[in-house]
Amino acid sequence: MALSEQYLHTDEIHPIDIVETLAERHAWDFDRVADDQIAMAVEAQWRTYSITLAWSAQDETLRLICTFEMEPPEARLPALHEALNRINDNCWAGAFTYWHEQRLMVWRYGLVLAGGQVATPEQIDRLIGTAVGTSERFYPAFQLVTWGERPAEEAMQVAIAEAYGRA
């Protein structure tokens, strides 16, 4: 059964209700913070990512932020910002930013649903998958730049390289 089939017979589908159903289906830890917001933890290879989705009826946007802790040495912040620019040039959906005060790396995206459009469960599942996948892809580059003291250009080679075959 497609994810969207269970929603076909309802008049109005709240996007956060869909996210909650997806979180239950994937067995992710989640907390329905408010009617229009949900927070969850999604475990992946490198980290467990904190993901928050919030629906803004005012601008008809489903906002997603995916965060993970990052405490780079102050001296490495310029290199981290250079890496962020290079990485964001490779991201077509969403972008990274570093929240210095909170010590968090943040990937964010807004799905605009103007004109009464409704997000499908497949779209939301893809949105969350893209957030985690993109964070996983670039996590090693962030680590190499901040802790491995590698230049951003070199660290990017790790994120861009495609693995072939199996080990």
N, C-alpha and C positions, 0 to 999 in steps of 0.2 A: 504494500500500500504506500503510495506517495505521501510525503509529509503533509501536503496540503489537503488531502482528501477528507480528513476529519473536520476541516473548517468550512467545507462547501455549503453547509446548511445553516450557517449563522448569518444574521443581518449585518452585524458590525464586528470586526475582528480587531481587538486592541493589540498592537505589536508586542507589548510587553507580555501579554498572555501567551503569545506564540513563543516568545523567548523562554518563558517559564516551562512550557511543554517540551521544548527542545532540551532545556537543561535537565529535566526529569528523564527524558529519553536517553540522553548521554550519560546520566548518573553524575552530573557535575554538582558540586556543592554550590548552593545559591541562596540568596536572601532577597525576597521581594521587599525592597526598601520603602517603596511607595507605590501607589497605583500606576505611576508613570515611570518607575525606575526599578531595575533589578541589578544585583551584583552577584558575580559568581567567580569561582576559581576553576581554571581549566589547566589540568596537568599535561605537560608536553615533555619532549626529550630533554631540553636544557633547563627548564624552569616550570614552576606553576605560575600561570599568569592570572592577574586579577582583571576581570572584565566587567565593565559597567555599561549597561544600555539604558538610555533614557529617552522617552518620547516627549517631544515638544509640540504640543498642539498649535501653539502660536505660529511657528514657522513650518509646521508639518514635516519635521525632521526626526528621524530615529538616529540618535547620537550614540556612538560606541567609542569607549576608550579602553585600551588594553595596556596595563602597566606592569612593570617589574622594577624592583629595587635596583639602584645602581649608585654607588658611592665612589666616583672616580676621584683620584687625587686632584687637588685644585690646579696643580701645574699641568695636568693633562686635559683640562677643559677646552683650551683652544683646539687641540687635536680631535677631541670628541665632537666639537661643533663642525669641524671640517668633515669628519666622517658622516655626521648627520646630513650635511648638504649633499654629499656624494650618494648616500643611501637614499635620500628622498628623491634624487634624480632617477632612481630605479624603481620607485613606487608609483604606480599609476592610480591605485585606489588607496587613499589614506596617506598619512605622513607621520613621521616621528618628530617628537620634540623632547627636550630634557627639562624637567621641572626641578630646578636646582634646590629650592627651599625644601621640597618634599623628598628629594633624592630619588626621583622616579624617572625612568624612561617611559615615554607615553607614545603609543600608536593610536591615532584617532581618525575617525571617519564619520561622515554624516550622510545618511541615506535620505534624500529629499523625496517626500511623498505628496507633493503639492497637488491640489485639485481633487482631494479625496481619494487618491490612490491608496491601495492596500499592499503592504509587503507580504510576500508569500513566505511560508516556512522555509522553503528552499533558498530564497534570497537571504533570509536572516541567518540560516545555517551557513551559507557561503560567506556572509559577512564576518561571522565569528571565526570560521575556518581560515579566512584570509588574514584576520588579525593575528591569530596564533601562528599561522604559517609564515607570515612576514616577520613576526618577532623572532621565531625560531631561525629563520634564514639569516637574519642580520645580527643575532645575539653574539655569535663568535667574533664578528668584526668589531663590535663594541668592546668586547673583552680584550681583543688584541690591541686596539688603540689605547684603551685606558690602562690596562694592567700589563700587557705585553710590550708597551711602549713602541709599538710599530707605527709607521706612517699610515695615514688613512688609505692612501692608494694601495699599499700592500695588504692591509686588512680587508679591503674590498674584494681582493682576489679570492679570498676564502668564501665570501658570500655569493660571489658570482659563479664560481666553479660549479659545474654540474658533475655529479658522480655517475659513472656508468658501470653496470654490472653489479655483482654482489661480492661482499668480502667473505 
